[in-house]
Amino acid sequence: MSKILIFIISIIIFFLLGLLTEHYNPFPYSSVKFHIKNILTKSNFKIDDYGYSVCDFESISVKNFHLKHNKDQTLIVGHIYTADKNDNYINTFEDFISIENIQFKNTLLLGDIFLEPSVSKWNLLIYDIRKISQNMYLVPGNHDVGDKENTKRDIFFQLFDTLPMYVKKNNYDLIMLDSTIGNSFLNETQINFILNKMKKNNNKKNLFIATHHLLRPGSKKISNQPIVNHKGLMQIINKEIKNLKIKYKNIFFLAGDLGNNKNFDCIEKDNIHFISVGLSGNKNDIVLVYDNISNKFFKVSLSGNKE
């Protein structure tokens, strides 16, 4: 067999092996790829030419997070479902909400709460969150309501408020949107809803825009399920955000479609921030907490909950 033929066969074999490896994503390949991606992301501050830079918040362990001394905080997290039929939520979230004396003023859940939702499960969520929080706000994920009209969507909106929704808090305004409705998401109706609410704004501090799916530039790199026509969405955001910049000191896009490959992500430019947080059930899991008194975000590590 000629050397040229051997060379060509070798290239074909390596190409096929590469396709199979990428498709099945086996360990340790998946772990190595994840760590390399993190290194590249941290060393390359510009993302997809939109001019956004990687940002971060102070990290606190559960042990050092003195919950009982903080009376005005908002818990923020998404992707808390579990595939285990014997459990209600992913193990790290289940352990976290079971901590003695844990209390928040508000809880904002960013979708994908249950793999297979039902009325009884939603009632359980309401009961559990009421034990740790005065108020609960929730945007649906694709697992919660699907991506088109169906029974799951009907059940969800019978129990929870219709979206879009506007909520005014002491230190921030909250806009909640349904990002599961596919190509019609962030349509003219929803954009006008946001802008009309902002005309009446007297807050001048922070605006939280909550969705399940990631709106950040380059979302395909980290999202569990990127939104269709994401480029068009970014053009809308970049255009319409100018109307909000003058109203608020900071604008935070909050999303929960993480957890499969990454637990937390934050990029920023000027006073615009894209923050994503979701759970995977491993030692890297965190929840995000906004302290209304200090006007700061904290990442609370969920490792060692039971210690």
Residue pairs with C-beta under 8 A, 6 or more apart in sequence:
21 29
25 33
30 261
34 261
34 262
37 221
38 262
41 47
41 54
41 221
42 54
45 53
45 54
46 52
46 53
47 53
47 54
47 217
47 218
47 267
48 217
48 218
50 217
50 218
50 234
50 238
50 269
51 269
52 216
52 217
52 267
52 268
52 269
52 272
52 274
53 267
53 268
53 269
54 266
54 267
55 266
55 267
55 268
55 273
56 266
56 299
57 266
57 288
57 296
57 297
57 298
57 299
58 296
58 297
58 298
58 299
59 286
59 298
59 299
59 300
59 301
60 298
60 299
60 300
60 301
61 300
61 301
61 303
61 304
62 96
62 99
62 300
62 301
62 302
62 303
62 304
62 305
63 304
63 307
65 289
65 298
65 300
67 99
67 101
67 102
67 103
68 101
68 103
70 291
70 293
71 103
71 105
71 293
72 105
72 170
72 291
72 292
72 293
73 104
73 105
73 106
73 289
73 290
73 291
73 292
74 104
74 105
74 106
74 107
74 108
74 169
74 289
74 290
74 292
75 104
75 106
75 107
75 108
75 132
75 133
75 287
75 288
75 289
76 107
76 108
76 110
76 254
76 277
76 287
76 288
76 289
76 290
77 93
77 108
77 109
77 110
77 256
77 277
77 278
77 279
77 287
77 288
78 109
78 110
78 111
78 112
78 141
78 212
78 255
78 256
78 257
78 258
78 259
78 276
78 277
78 278
78 279
79 90
79 110
79 111
79 112
79 141
79 224
79 256
79 257
79 258
79 259
79 278
79 279
79 280
80 89
80 90
80 93
80 109
80 112
80 113
80 278
80 279
81 89
81 90
81 112
81 113
81 114
81 115
81 143
82 88
82 89
82 90
82 91
82 115
82 281
83 115
87 94
88 94
88 121
88 124
88 128
89 97
89 113
90 279
90 280
90 281
91 281
92 279
92 281
92 282
92 285
92 302
92 305
93 279
93 285
93 287
93 302
95 302
95 305
95 306
96 102
96 287
96 302
96 305
97 128
97 129
97 131
97 132
98 305
99 305
102 132
103 132
103 133
104 132
104 133
104 134
104 289
105 133
105 134
105 135
105 292
106 133
106 134
106 135
106 136
106 137
106 169
107 129
107 132
107 133
107 135
107 136
107 137
108 137
108 138
108 174
108 208
108 210
108 254
109 129
109 136
109 137
109 138
109 139
109 256
110 139
110 141
110 210
110 211
110 212
110 254
110 255
110 256
110 257
110 277
110 278
111 138
111 139
111 140
111 141
111 142
111 143
111 144
111 179
111 180
111 211
111 212
111 256
111 257
112 141
112 142
112 143
112 144
112 212
112 224
112 256
112 257
112 259
112 278
113 125
113 138
113 141
113 143
113 144
114 121
114 122
114 125
114 143
114 144
115 143
116 143
117 143
117 144
117 145
117 152
117 155
117 156
118 155
119 155
119 159
122 155
122 156
122 159
122 160
123 159
126 136
126 159
129 136
130 136
137 165
137 167
137 174
137 176
137 210
138 160
138 176
139 163
139 176
139 177
139 178
139 179
139 210
139 211
139 212
139 256
140 153
140 156
140 160
140 163
140 178
140 180
140 212
141 180
141 212
141 256
141 257
142 180
142 212
142 213
142 225
144 152
144 156
144 180
145 152
145 153
145 156
145 157
145 178
145 180
146 152
146 153
146 180
147 180
147 181
147 182
148 182
163 176
163 177
163 178
164 175
164 176
164 177
164 178
164 190
164 193
164 194
165 175
165 176
166 173
166 174
166 175
166 176
166 193
166 197
167 173
167 174
167 176
168 174
168 203
169 292
170 292
171 203
171 205
171 206
171 292
171 295
172 203
172 205
172 206
172 207
172 208
172 290
172 292
173 197
173 198
173 201
173 203
173 206
173 207
173 208
173 248
174 208
174 210
175 193
175 194
175 197
175 207
175 208
175 209
175 210
176 210
176 211
177 185
177 186
177 190
177 209
177 210
177 211
178 185
178 211
179 185
179 186
179 211
179 212
179 213
179 215
179 227
179 255
180 212
180 213
182 228
183 228
183 229
185 213
185 227
185 233
186 215
186 233
186 236
186 237
191 236
191 240
194 209
194 240
194 244
195 240
195 243
195 244
198 207
198 243
198 244
198 247
201 207
201 247
201 248
203 248
204 247
204 248
204 249
205 248
205 249
205 250
205 295
206 248
206 249
206 250
206 251
206 252
206 295
207 244
207 247
207 248
207 250
207 251
207 252
208 252
208 254
209 215
209 251
209 252
209 253
209 254
210 254
210 255
211 253
211 254
211 255
212 255
212 256
212 257
213 219
213 223
213 225
213 226
213 227
213 255
213 257
214 222
214 223
214 226
214 227
214 255
214 257
214 258
214 265
214 274
214 276
215 227
215 233
215 234
215 237
215 253
215 255
215 274
216 253
216 255
216 265
216 267
216 274
216 276
217 234
217 267
217 274
219 226
219 227
219 230
220 226
220 230
222 258
222 261
222 262
222 265
222 276
223 257
223 258
223 276
224 257
224 258
224 259
224 260
224 261
224 278
225 257
227 233
237 253
241 251
241 272
244 251
245 251
245 270
245 271
245 272
248 271
249 271
250 271
250 273
251 271
251 272
251 273
252 273
252 275
253 272
253 273
253 274
253 275
254 275
254 276
254 277
255 274
255 275
255 276
256 276
256 277
256 278
257 276
257 278
258 264
258 265
258 276
258 277
258 278
259 278
259 279
259 280
260 280
263 277
263 278
263 279
263 280
263 282
263 284
263 285
263 286
264 276
264 277
264 286
264 288
264 299
265 274
265 275
265 276
265 277
266 273
266 274
266 275
266 276
267 273
267 274
268 274
275 288
275 297
277 286
277 287
277 288
279 285
279 287
279 302
283 303
284 303
285 301
285 302
285 303
286 299
286 300
286 301
286 302
287 299
287 300
287 302
288 297
288 298
288 299
288 300
289 297
289 298
289 299
289 300
290 296
290 297
290 298
291 297
291 298
